[in-house]
Amino acid sequence: MTIRRILKASAALPVVALLMLAGCGGGGGSAMAPPGTGTGMQPGTGTDMQPAPLEPARSAPSLGSQYSSEPARTYTPTVASVRDDQVSTAPFVSSIQRNAAGGFDIVYQDGMEQITVSVLPEHCQGNWAGCAIPADQNGRRYWFWSWTNPDSLGEPYEFKFLEASAFQADDGAGTFRRAFFVFGLETPASDVPATGEAIYGGRMHGWAHRTSEPGSGARQRYWGRVRLVANFDMSQLNGRIFSIQGTAPGEPSSARVSWPTSRFTITNGQISNGQFTATLTGADDDPTVPDAESVRGFVGSIVAKFYGPKADEFGGAITAMRDLQGTDNDRQFLGFVAGSKLAPRMLGSAAFATRVSRRFGDQETVLLADDGMATVVRTASGWNVTVGGRTFALSDSAFNADPRFPGAYFDEDNSGARYLGSVQGGFGPNSNFDHLDVKLWSGSEPGITDPNNVSSFVFLLHGNWTPAGGLPASGTGEYSGEMWAREWPSDQAVSSGSAAATVFRGDASMSADFGTASVTGTFSNLAQRPGNSRTYTSVNGGATFNAVIANDNTLSASDLAGTGALSGYQNGRVSGAFFGPTGEEMGGVYDAESPTENRIISGYFATRKDQ
């Protein structure tokens, strides 16, 4: 280990000030709104998007491997940091540089002293997921983490032009300083696009300490997925952090669990000189979730830069505070966000559909078989939807046109009202998936002029199907995600917002056996709510099915069977597909009848391949 101390009588250390911006978040929605917790389809946010192919895995550290011709290059990181004896402090890491041993030299400031710490390969384990530097003669100890390559749980944060890291310094007297930082090959300000729009997808990771005990062992750890939309014409951006996972105070990374109702919103983003600042606000859709298991109440900021030749990636630091009036759940949060630009694409228009027809004149609700011709097509000015043999055009001017349908396109003509809402956010900042989308259609049946007589409720799942040869010829794959469904009484014709209609949500797990061309699907961890309520209650039960993978990488089943709250459903239909170049995602729609209970159900599932 080498630690060089350079005494500076007066040295102004360059730092990146993190703006603590105020903001607000959350939102509502009527019982008639489309399902999902996002804000719905956002016109102009770019729906024809897919992620760029992943680079092959690189030996750690990746920047050193890829840019070995520049071993002396010095990087100025974007930093968020805290100190044990202060609520917050200015960033204290000033630079990081590759060293001749294949590690990093980190320069930080301690009072008037500038210290260089050399992180060497022998200090590290697990592809730089954790490095412990032995104490020096003054008792100072240091720790370094890099999450660009697989972390200790094997989740790859693959980036081509940046590194996301953390550094911790012990001054020898028990006072710790901690910092998250991002560094790499910054995009020159002149090469950041001045026009157009780009969508970025990536990751968030951070730590939070009790404000009253910043040096205690009660650290909480947070993870999440990031989605940003950058509008370079307006030099603005917005987005969110979703699929949040966290640990209880003091628990290790291996104890993390999902917090499905928590999210961060990213607002007020301003792009300038190759970097951006934005407001970060934490929220939770479930008011009953304890503060210790939620990001509710955090308010802070992001400072980030663009990386790569043409703003191919972004990365930066997060700082946030949660003030709960001195309770045990006051927190100071620091972390990083990083992501890659999703490459443009043309969405496949063919959609899997499940259709419910509500026959008000006959006072019954029935399932209709899909005719196999359903399509969802993005146009220059809106969407064209073909369902039940009839094509409907919806204009962007119809988005949010009716307060009863927030986050949806709404229109009506002489055949009756209709609306189209995006469950998964339409590949914009509210999308949970990169390759598939789920839309909800409601409208009149073809040929019916009285909209009070018959109407339809249709799930439409579409995206970029995995091409022939894209799936492995052998082996297995595990997929995890979500399911959503609406249940109707078959002996009544009720609206979506009726107490007689029931909504279910839960987890979806798919096990694919590529050698036998089969998929076993399971729905579990169910919660339900009446159609006229927004409050979910946990219930027992779930559903299973066994699907066959066809040559075109679509899948089908006719044996969906329910238990518990879904008991009585047998021989349900499932249709879906793999999505993405190599089957990164899998989704489908399903419906079933329960004659003994006089119920019908229809819904969707959407999953992502586990890392």
C-alpha positions as CSV (number, residue, x, y, z in Angstrom):
1,M,0.0,0.0,0.0
2,T,1.2,3.5,-0.8
3,I,-0.3,6.6,0.8
4,R,1.3,9.9,-0.2
5,R,0.4,13.0,1.9
6,I,0.9,16.4,0.3
7,L,0.6,19.3,2.7
8,K,-1.0,22.4,1.2
9,A,-0.8,25.6,3.2
10,S,-3.6,26.9,1.1
11,A,-5.2,24.7,-1.5
12,A,-8.7,25.3,-2.9
13,L,-10.0,21.8,-3.7
14,P,-12.3,21.8,-6.8
15,V,-15.7,20.4,-5.8
16,V,-19.1,19.9,-7.4
17,A,-21.8,21.6,-5.4
18,L,-24.9,19.5,-5.1
19,L,-28.1,21.6,-5.2
20,M,-30.6,20.6,-2.6
21,L,-33.7,21.5,-4.5
22,A,-37.3,21.3,-3.2
23,G,-39.9,19.4,-5.1
24,C,-43.1,17.5,-4.9
25,G,-44.3,14.2,-6.2
26,G,-47.0,11.6,-6.1
27,G,-50.3,11.7,-7.9
28,G,-53.8,10.4,-7.9
29,G,-56.2,9.0,-10.4
30,S,-59.9,8.0,-10.5
31,A,-61.1,4.5,-10.3
32,M,-61.7,4.7,-14.0
33,A,-58.0,5.3,-14.8
34,P,-56.0,2.7,-16.5
35,P,-54.1,0.3,-14.2
36,G,-50.5,0.9,-13.1
37,T,-48.9,3.5,-10.9
38,G,-47.2,5.6,-13.6
39,T,-48.6,8.6,-15.2
40,G,-49.4,6.8,-18.4
41,M,-48.6,7.5,-22.0
42,Q,-46.6,10.6,-22.6
43,P,-46.8,12.0,-26.1
44,G,-43.5,12.9,-27.6
45,T,-41.4,10.9,-25.2
46,G,-40.3,8.5,-27.9
47,T,-42.0,5.2,-28.0
48,D,-39.8,3.5,-30.6
49,M,-36.9,2.8,-28.2
50,Q,-34.8,-0.3,-27.3
51,P,-31.6,-0.6,-25.2
52,A,-28.3,-0.9,-27.0
53,P,-26.7,-4.4,-27.0
54,L,-24.7,-5.1,-23.8
55,E,-21.0,-5.0,-24.2
56,P,-19.1,-8.2,-23.5
57,A,-18.1,-8.5,-19.8
58,R,-14.7,-6.9,-19.2
59,S,-12.1,-7.6,-16.6
60,A,-12.2,-5.1,-13.8
61,P,-11.7,-2.2,-13.6
62,S,-13.3,-1.7,-17.0
63,L,-12.0,1.7,-17.8
64,G,-8.4,0.6,-17.2
65,S,-9.0,-2.4,-19.5
66,Q,-10.7,-0.5,-22.3
67,Y,-8.4,2.5,-22.2
68,S,-5.1,1.0,-21.3
69,S,-3.3,3.4,-23.7
70,E,-4.2,6.2,-21.3
71,P,-2.9,4.9,-17.9
72,A,-2.1,8.3,-16.6
73,R,-5.4,10.0,-17.4
74,T,-6.9,11.8,-14.4
75,Y,-10.6,11.9,-14.0
76,T,-12.6,14.5,-12.0
77,P,-15.5,12.7,-10.4
78,T,-19.0,13.9,-9.6
79,V,-19.3,13.3,-5.9
80,A,-21.8,13.0,-3.1
81,S,-20.4,12.7,0.4
82,V,-21.2,12.8,4.1
83,R,-19.1,12.9,7.3
84,D,-19.8,11.2,10.7
85,D,-19.7,14.4,12.7
86,Q,-21.6,16.5,10.2
87,V,-25.0,16.2,8.6
88,S,-23.4,16.8,5.3
89,T,-20.2,18.3,3.9
90,A,-18.8,19.4,0.6
91,P,-17.5,16.6,-1.6
92,F,-14.0,15.6,-0.4
93,V,-12.8,13.4,-3.3
94,S,-11.1,15.6,-5.9
95,S,-9.7,13.2,-8.5
96,I,-9.1,9.5,-9.4
97,Q,-6.4,8.1,-11.7
98,R,-5.3,4.8,-13.0
99,N,-2.0,3.6,-11.5
100,A,0.7,1.5,-12.9
101,A,-0.3,-1.5,-10.7
102,G,-3.7,-1.8,-12.4
103,G,-5.7,-0.1,-9.6
104,F,-6.6,3.5,-8.8
105,D,-5.1,6.5,-7.1
106,I,-7.7,8.4,-5.2
107,V,-7.0,12.0,-4.1
108,Y,-9.0,13.5,-1.2
109,Q,-8.9,16.4,1.1
110,D,-8.6,16.2,4.9
111,G,-8.6,19.8,6.3
112,M,-5.5,21.4,4.9
113,E,-4.0,18.1,3.9
114,Q,-4.3,16.4,0.5
115,I,-4.0,12.7,0.7
116,T,-3.5,10.1,-2.1
117,V,-4.6,6.6,-1.5
118,S,-3.5,3.8,-3.8
119,V,-6.0,1.0,-4.3
120,L,-4.2,-2.1,-5.5
121,P,-5.5,-5.3,-7.0
122,E,-4.4,-7.3,-3.9
123,H,-6.7,-5.2,-1.8
124,C,-9.8,-6.3,-3.7
125,Q,-12.0,-9.2,-4.1
126,G,-14.9,-10.1,-6.5
127,N,-14.1,-7.9,-9.5
128,W,-13.5,-4.8,-7.4
129,A,-16.9,-5.2,-5.6
130,G,-15.0,-4.5,-2.3
131,C,-11.5,-3.4,-1.6
132,A,-10.1,-3.0,2.0
133,I,-6.8,-1.0,2.2
134,P,-4.8,-1.8,5.3
135,A,-4.3,0.9,7.9
136,D,-1.3,3.3,7.6
137,Q,1.1,4.4,10.3
138,N,-1.5,7.0,11.4
139,G,-4.3,4.4,11.8
140,R,-6.1,5.6,8.7
141,R,-8.1,2.9,6.9
142,Y,-9.8,3.0,3.5
143,W,-12.4,1.1,1.6
144,F,-13.2,1.2,-2.1
145,W,-16.1,-0.2,-4.1
146,S,-16.8,-0.3,-7.9
147,W,-20.2,-1.3,-9.2
148,T,-19.5,-1.0,-12.9
149,N,-18.6,-4.6,-13.1
150,P,-20.7,-7.3,-11.2
151,D,-21.2,-6.4,-7.6
152,S,-21.1,-8.8,-4.7
153,L,-24.5,-10.2,-5.7
154,G,-23.6,-10.7,-9.3
155,E,-25.6,-7.9,-10.8
156,P,-23.7,-6.3,-13.7
157,Y,-23.8,-2.5,-14.1
158,E,-22.3,-2.6,-17.6
159,F,-21.1,0.8,-18.9
160,K,-18.6,1.6,-21.6
161,F,-17.6,5.1,-20.7
162,L,-18.0,5.5,-16.9
163,E,-17.3,4.0,-13.5
164,A,-19.6,4.1,-10.5
165,S,-17.8,3.8,-7.3
166,A,-17.8,4.5,-3.5
167,F,-15.0,5.4,-1.1
168,Q,-14.8,5.4,2.7
169,A,-12.0,7.0,4.8
170,D,-11.4,6.5,8.5
171,D,-9.3,9.2,10.0
172,G,-7.8,6.9,12.6
173,A,-9.9,8.4,15.4
174,G,-13.1,6.7,14.5
175,T,-14.6,9.5,12.3
176,F,-15.6,8.3,8.8
177,R,-16.1,10.0,5.6
178,R,-18.1,8.4,2.9
179,A,-18.5,9.3,-0.8
180,F,-20.3,7.9,-3.9
181,F,-18.9,9.2,-7.2
182,V,-19.0,8.6,-10.9
183,F,-16.1,9.3,-13.3
184,G,-15.1,8.5,-16.8
185,L,-14.8,9.8,-20.4
186,E,-17.0,12.9,-20.3
187,T,-18.8,14.1,-23.4
188,P,-17.4,17.4,-24.5
189,A,-20.1,20.1,-24.0
190,S,-19.9,20.8,-27.8
191,D,-20.8,17.2,-28.6
192,V,-23.9,16.9,-26.3
193,P,-26.9,17.0,-28.7
194,A,-28.6,20.3,-29.1
195,T,-31.8,18.9,-30.6
196,G,-33.9,15.8,-30.4
197,E,-34.8,13.5,-27.6
198,A,-33.2,10.5,-25.9
199,I,-34.3,7.9,-23.4
200,Y,-31.8,6.5,-20.9
201,G,-32.2,3.4,-18.8
202,G,-29.9,2.4,-15.9
203,R,-29.4,1.8,-12.2
204,M,-29.4,3.6,-8.8
205,H,-27.5,2.5,-5.7
206,G,-27.1,4.4,-2.4
207,W,-26.8,4.3,1.4
208,A,-28.8,6.2,4.0
209,H,-27.8,6.8,7.6
210,R,-29.8,8.2,10.5
211,T,-29.4,11.9,10.6
212,S,-28.9,11.8,14.4
213,E,-26.4,8.9,14.1
214,P,-24.5,9.2,10.8
215,G,-21.7,7.1,12.1
216,S,-23.8,4.3,13.5
217,G,-24.1,0.8,12.0
218,A,-27.7,1.5,11.1
219,R,-27.0,2.0,7.5
220,Q,-29.8,1.2,5.0
221,R,-29.0,0.2,1.4
222,Y,-31.1,1.1,-1.6
223,W,-31.2,-0.1,-5.2
224,G,-33.5,0.9,-8.1
225,R,-33.9,1.1,-11.9
226,V,-33.6,4.6,-13.5
227,R,-35.5,5.9,-16.5
228,L,-34.7,9.4,-17.9
229,V,-36.0,11.3,-20.9
230,A,-33.7,14.1,-22.1
231,N,-35.3,16.8,-24.3
232,F,-32.2,18.4,-25.9
233,D,-34.3,21.0,-27.7
234,M,-35.4,22.5,-24.4
235,S,-32.3,21.5,-22.4
236,Q,-34.6,19.7,-20.0
237,L,-35.0,16.2,-18.6
238,N,-37.3,14.2,-16.3
239,G,-37.7,10.7,-15.2
240,R,-38.1,8.4,-12.2
241,I,-36.4,5.6,-10.2
242,F,-38.6,2.6,-9.7
243,S,-38.4,-1.1,-8.8
244,I,-36.9,0.0,-5.5
245,Q,-35.2,-2.5,-3.2
246,G,-34.0,-1.8,0.3
247,T,-32.7,-3.3,3.5
248,A,-33.6,-2.8,7.1
249,P,-31.2,-0.6,9.1
250,G,-27.9,-2.4,9.7
251,E,-28.8,-5.3,7.5
252,P,-26.4,-6.5,4.7
253,S,-27.0,-6.4,1.0
254,S,-28.1,-10.0,1.0
255,A,-31.1,-9.1,3.1
256,R,-32.6,-6.7,0.6
257,V,-36.3,-6.9,-0.3
258,S,-38.6,-5.3,-2.9
259,W,-40.5,-2.1,-2.0
260,P,-42.9,-2.2,-4.9
261,T,-44.9,0.9,-4.1
262,S,-41.9,3.2,-3.5
263,R,-40.4,5.5,-6.2
264,F,-38.3,8.6,-6.7
265,T,-39.4,11.2,-9.2
266,I,-36.8,13.2,-11.1
267,T,-38.0,16.7,-12.1
268,N,-36.8,20.2,-13.0
269,G,-33.8,18.7,-14.9
270,Q,-31.7,21.4,-16.5
271,I,-29.0,20.4,-19.1
272,S,-26.0,22.8,-19.4
273,N,-22.4,22.4,-20.5
274,G,-22.4,18.7,-20.7
275,Q,-24.0,18.0,-17.4
276,F,-27.4,18.4,-15.6
277,T,-29.0,19.0,-12.3
278,A,-32.4,17.8,-11.2
279,T,-34.7,17.5,-8.2
280,L,-35.2,14.2,-6.5
281,T,-38.4,13.4,-4.6
282,G,-39.3,10.2,-2.8
283,A,-42.9,9.0,-2.7
284,D,-44.9,5.8,-1.9
285,D,-48.2,4.8,-3.3
286,D,-49.2,2.9,-0.2
287,P,-49.6,5.2,2.9
288,T,-49.6,2.2,5.2
289,V,-46.0,1.2,4.4
290,P,-43.7,2.0,7.3
291,D,-41.2,4.8,6.7
292,A,-38.3,2.4,7.4
293,E,-39.5,0.4,4.3
294,S,-40.0,3.3,2.0
295,V,-38.3,6.2,0.2
296,R,-41.3,8.4,1.2
297,G,-40.3,11.9,2.2
298,F,-36.8,12.1,0.7
299,V,-36.0,15.5,-1.0
300,G,-32.7,16.1,-2.7
301,S,-30.9,16.5,-6.0
302,I,-28.9,14.8,-8.7
303,V,-25.8,16.3,-10.3
304,A,-24.7,14.3,-13.3
305,K,-22.6,14.4,-16.5
306,F,-22.9,12.9,-19.9
307,Y,-20.3,10.4,-20.9
308,G,-19.1,8.9,-24.3
309,P,-18.7,10.5,-27.7
310,K,-22.3,11.6,-28.1
311,A,-23.8,11.6,-24.6
312,D,-24.1,7.8,-24.9
313,E,-24.3,7.4,-21.1
314,F,-25.0,9.5,-18.0
315,G,-23.9,9.2,-14.4
316,G,-23.9,11.3,-11.3
317,A,-24.3,11.7,-7.6
318,I,-27.5,11.8,-5.4
319,T,-27.9,13.6,-2.1
320,A,-31.2,13.7,-0.2
321,M,-32.5,14.2,3.3
322,R,-35.7,13.0,5.0
323,D,-36.9,15.1,7.9
324,L,-39.6,13.3,9.9
325,Q,-39.5,15.7,12.8
326,G,-36.7,14.0,14.7
327,T,-38.1,10.5,14.4
328,D,-35.9,7.4,14.2
329,N,-36.5,7.4,10.4
330,D,-34.8,10.7,9.7
331,R,-32.2,9.9,7.0
332,Q,-29.4,11.4,5.0
333,F,-29.0,9.7,1.7
334,L,-26.1,9.5,-0.8
335,G,-25.6,7.4,-3.9
336,F,-25.2,7.3,-7.6
337,V,-27.3,7.0,-10.8
338,A,-25.9,5.8,-14.1
339,G,-27.5,4.7,-17.4
340,S,-27.1,4.2,-21.1
341,K,-29.0,5.6,-24.0
342,L,-31.6,3.3,-25.4
343,A,-31.2,3.0,-29.2
344,P,-34.1,4.0,-31.5
345,R,-36.3,1.2,-32.9
346,M,-39.5,0.5,-34.6
347,L,-42.0,-1.3,-32.4
348,G,-43.7,-4.4,-33.7
349,S,-47.3,-3.5,-34.2
350,A,-49.0,-6.9,-33.7
351,A,-50.5,-7.2,-30.2
352,F,-51.6,-10.0,-28.0
353,A,-55.1,-9.1,-26.8
354,T,-57.6,-10.3,-24.2
355,R,-61.1,-9.0,-24.6
356,V,-64.0,-8.6,-22.2
357,S,-67.4,-7.5,-23.5
358,R,-69.9,-5.9,-21.1
359,R,-73.4,-6.3,-22.6
360,F,-75.4,-3.8,-20.6
361,G,-78.6,-4.5,-22.4
362,D,-78.3,-8.2,-21.5
363,Q,-76.9,-7.5,-18.0
364,E,-73.9,-9.9,-18.5
365,T,-70.2,-9.8,-19.1
366,V,-68.5,-12.3,-21.4
367,L,-65.1,-13.1,-22.7
368,L,-64.5,-12.8,-26.4
369,A,-61.8,-14.7,-28.2
370,D,-59.1,-12.5,-29.9
371,D,-59.3,-12.6,-33.6
372,G,-55.5,-12.5,-33.9
373,M,-55.6,-9.2,-35.8
374,A,-55.1,-6.8,-32.9
375,T,-52.5,-4.1,-33.6
376,V,-51.2,-1.0,-31.8
377,V,-49.4,1.4,-34.2
378,R,-47.7,4.7,-33.2
379,T,-48.3,7.4,-35.8
380,A,-46.8,10.8,-36.3
381,S,-49.7,12.4,-34.4
382,G,-51.0,9.6,-32.1
383,W,-52.0,6.0,-32.1
384,N,-54.0,3.7,-34.4
385,V,-55.6,0.7,-32.5
386,T,-57.1,-2.2,-34.3
387,V,-59.3,-4.5,-32.2
388,G,-62.3,-6.7,-33.0
389,G,-61.9,-6.0,-36.7
390,R,-62.2,-2.2,-36.4
391,T,-59.4,0.4,-36.4
392,F,-59.6,3.5,-34.2
393,A,-57.4,6.6,-34.5
394,L,-56.5,8.6,-31.4
395,S,-54.6,11.9,-31.7
396,D,-52.0,13.2,-29.3
397,S,-54.4,16.1,-28.8
398,A,-56.7,13.6,-27.1
399,F,-54.1,12.8,-24.4
400,N,-55.3,13.9,-20.9
401,A,-58.3,15.5,-22.7
402,D,-60.8,14.1,-20.1
403,P,-60.1,14.4,-16.3
404,R,-61.8,11.0,-15.8
405,F,-59.0,9.3,-17.7
406,P,-55.7,10.7,-16.4
407,G,-52.6,9.6,-18.3
408,A,-54.8,8.3,-21.2
409,Y,-56.0,9.2,-24.7
410,F,-59.7,9.9,-24.7
411,D,-62.0,10.5,-27.6
412,E,-65.6,9.8,-28.7
413,D,-67.6,9.8,-31.9
414,N,-71.1,8.8,-32.8
415,S,-70.3,5.1,-32.0
416,G,-69.5,6.0,-28.3
417,A,-66.6,6.9,-26.1
418,R,-63.2,5.2,-26.2
419,Y,-59.9,5.5,-24.5
420,L,-56.4,4.1,-24.6
421,G,-54.0,4.1,-21.6
422,S,-50.5,2.8,-21.3
423,V,-50.0,0.5,-18.3
424,Q,-46.2,0.4,-18.7
425,G,-45.6,4.0,-19.7
426,G,-45.1,3.5,-23.4
427,F,-41.3,3.2,-23.3
428,G,-41.0,6.7,-21.8
429,P,-39.7,7.6,-18.3
430,N,-42.6,5.7,-16.7
431,S,-42.0,2.4,-18.4
432,N,-40.9,-0.6,-16.3
433,F,-39.7,-2.5,-19.4
434,D,-37.4,-1.8,-22.3
435,H,-38.8,-4.2,-24.9
436,L,-42.5,-4.6,-24.3
437,D,-45.5,-2.4,-23.4
438,V,-49.0,-3.1,-22.2
439,K,-51.9,-0.9,-23.2
440,L,-55.5,-0.8,-22.0
441,W,-58.2,-0.2,-24.5
442,S,-61.9,0.5,-23.7
443,G,-64.5,1.4,-26.2
444,S,-67.6,0.5,-28.0
445,E,-68.1,-2.8,-29.9
446,P,-68.1,-2.6,-33.7
447,G,-71.5,-2.0,-35.2
448,I,-73.1,-0.9,-32.0
449,T,-74.4,2.6,-32.1
450,D,-75.7,2.7,-28.5
451,P,-72.7,3.0,-26.2
452,N,-74.9,2.1,-23.3
453,N,-75.5,-1.3,-24.7
454,V,-72.1,-3.0,-25.3
455,S,-68.6,-1.9,-24.5
456,S,-65.2,-3.6,-24.5
457,F,-62.3,-3.8,-22.1
458,V,-59.1,-5.0,-23.8
459,F,-55.5,-5.6,-22.7
460,L,-53.0,-5.1,-25.6
461,L,-49.5,-6.3,-25.1
462,H,-47.0,-5.5,-27.9
463,G,-43.3,-4.7,-28.4
464,N,-40.3,-6.1,-30.3
465,W,-40.7,-9.8,-30.4
466,T,-37.5,-11.9,-30.1
467,P,-36.5,-12.8,-33.6
468,A,-36.0,-16.4,-34.8
469,G,-32.7,-17.7,-33.4
470,G,-32.7,-15.1,-30.7
471,L,-33.4,-17.6,-27.8
472,P,-30.9,-20.2,-26.6
473,A,-31.3,-23.6,-28.0
474,S,-30.8,-25.2,-24.6
475,G,-30.6,-24.3,-21.0
476,T,-33.0,-22.5,-18.7
477,G,-34.0,-18.9,-17.8
478,E,-35.8,-17.4,-14.9
479,Y,-38.0,-14.3,-15.3
480,S,-39.5,-12.1,-12.7
481,G,-42.0,-9.3,-12.8
482,E,-45.7,-8.4,-12.3
483,M,-49.2,-9.5,-13.0
484,W,-52.4,-7.4,-13.1
485,A,-56.0,-8.5,-13.7
486,R,-59.5,-7.3,-13.5
487,E,-62.4,-9.6,-12.5
488,W,-66.0,-9.1,-13.4
489,P,-69.3,-10.7,-12.4
490,S,-70.5,-12.7,-15.4
491,D,-74.1,-12.2,-14.5
492,Q,-73.9,-8.4,-14.4
493,A,-72.6,-5.7,-16.8
494,V,-70.7,-3.3,-14.5
495,S,-68.3,-0.5,-15.2
496,S,-64.6,-0.6,-14.3
497,G,-65.2,1.6,-11.3
498,S,-68.0,-0.5,-9.8
499,A,-67.5,-2.1,-6.4
500,A,-68.7,-5.4,-8.1
501,A,-65.5,-5.4,-10.3
502,T,-62.3,-6.5,-8.6
503,V,-58.7,-5.7,-9.4
504,F,-55.8,-8.0,-8.6
505,R,-52.0,-7.4,-8.7
506,G,-49.1,-9.5,-7.7
507,D,-45.8,-11.1,-8.7
508,A,-45.2,-13.1,-11.9
509,S,-42.4,-15.7,-12.1
510,M,-41.6,-17.5,-15.3
511,S,-39.3,-20.5,-15.7
512,A,-38.3,-21.2,-19.3
513,D,-36.8,-24.4,-20.4
514,F,-35.4,-23.7,-23.9
515,G,-34.4,-27.2,-24.6
516,T,-38.0,-28.5,-24.2
517,A,-39.5,-25.2,-25.5
518,S,-41.7,-24.8,-22.5
519,V,-42.5,-22.2,-19.8
520,T,-44.0,-22.7,-16.3
521,G,-45.7,-19.6,-15.1
522,T,-46.7,-18.7,-11.5
523,F,-48.7,-15.7,-10.1
524,S,-48.2,-15.2,-6.3
525,N,-48.2,-12.6,-3.5
526,L,-51.7,-11.3,-4.6
527,A,-53.4,-8.2,-3.4
528,Q,-56.9,-7.1,-4.4
529,R,-59.2,-4.0,-4.3
530,P,-62.7,-3.3,-5.3
531,G,-63.1,-1.3,-8.6
532,N,-64.3,1.8,-6.7
533,S,-61.3,1.9,-4.4
534,R,-57.5,2.5,-4.7
535,T,-56.6,0.5,-1.6
536,Y,-55.2,-3.0,-2.0
537,T,-55.5,-5.8,0.6
538,S,-53.3,-8.9,0.6
539,V,-55.1,-12.2,-0.2
540,N,-54.1,-15.8,-0.4
541,G,-53.8,-17.7,-3.6
542,G,-52.5,-17.3,-7.1
543,A,-52.4,-19.1,-10.4
544,T,-50.2,-21.4,-12.6
545,F,-49.9,-22.4,-16.2
546,N,-47.7,-24.4,-18.5
547,A,-47.0,-22.9,-21.9
548,V,-45.4,-24.1,-25.1
549,I,-42.8,-21.9,-27.0
550,A,-43.5,-21.9,-30.7
551,N,-40.9,-21.5,-33.5
552,D,-41.6,-17.7,-33.7
553,N,-40.8,-17.4,-29.9
554,T,-44.4,-16.8,-29.0
555,L,-46.0,-18.8,-26.2
556,S,-49.4,-20.2,-25.5
557,A,-51.2,-22.2,-22.8
558,S,-54.8,-23.4,-22.1
559,D,-54.4,-24.6,-18.6
560,L,-54.3,-21.5,-16.4
561,A,-55.6,-22.6,-13.0
562,G,-56.2,-20.5,-9.9
563,T,-56.1,-21.1,-6.1
564,G,-57.3,-19.1,-3.1
565,A,-58.8,-15.8,-4.2
566,L,-58.6,-17.1,-7.8
567,S,-60.0,-20.5,-7.1
568,G,-62.6,-21.7,-9.6
569,Y,-60.6,-20.6,-12.6
570,Q,-59.6,-23.5,-14.7
571,N,-58.5,-24.0,-18.3
572,G,-57.7,-20.3,-18.8
573,R,-56.0,-19.1,-22.0
574,V,-52.6,-17.6,-22.1
575,S,-50.8,-16.0,-25.1
576,G,-47.6,-14.0,-25.2
577,A,-44.0,-13.9,-26.4
578,F,-40.4,-13.2,-25.6
579,F,-39.3,-9.7,-26.3
580,G,-35.9,-8.2,-27.0
581,P,-33.0,-9.4,-29.2
582,T,-32.2,-12.4,-27.1
583,G,-35.3,-12.8,-25.0
584,E,-34.5,-10.3,-22.3
585,E,-38.2,-9.9,-21.4
586,M,-41.3,-12.1,-21.5
587,G,-45.0,-11.0,-21.3
588,G,-48.5,-12.1,-22.1
589,V,-52.2,-11.8,-21.6
590,Y,-54.6,-14.3,-20.1
591,D,-58.3,-14.8,-19.4
592,A,-60.4,-17.4,-17.7
593,E,-63.9,-18.2,-16.5
594,S,-65.2,-19.5,-13.2
595,P,-68.7,-20.9,-13.9
596,T,-69.3,-22.0,-10.3
597,E,-68.5,-18.5,-9.0
598,N,-70.1,-16.6,-11.9
599,R,-66.9,-14.7,-12.5
600,I,-64.5,-13.9,-15.4
601,I,-61.0,-12.5,-15.3
602,S,-58.6,-11.0,-17.8
603,G,-55.2,-9.5,-17.4
604,Y,-51.5,-9.4,-18.3
605,F,-48.1,-10.3,-17.0
606,A,-44.7,-8.7,-17.8
607,T,-41.4,-10.0,-16.7
608,R,-37.6,-9.4,-17.1
609,K,-34.9,-12.1,-17.2
610,D,-33.2,-12.4,-13.8
611,Q,-29.5,-11.5,-13.8
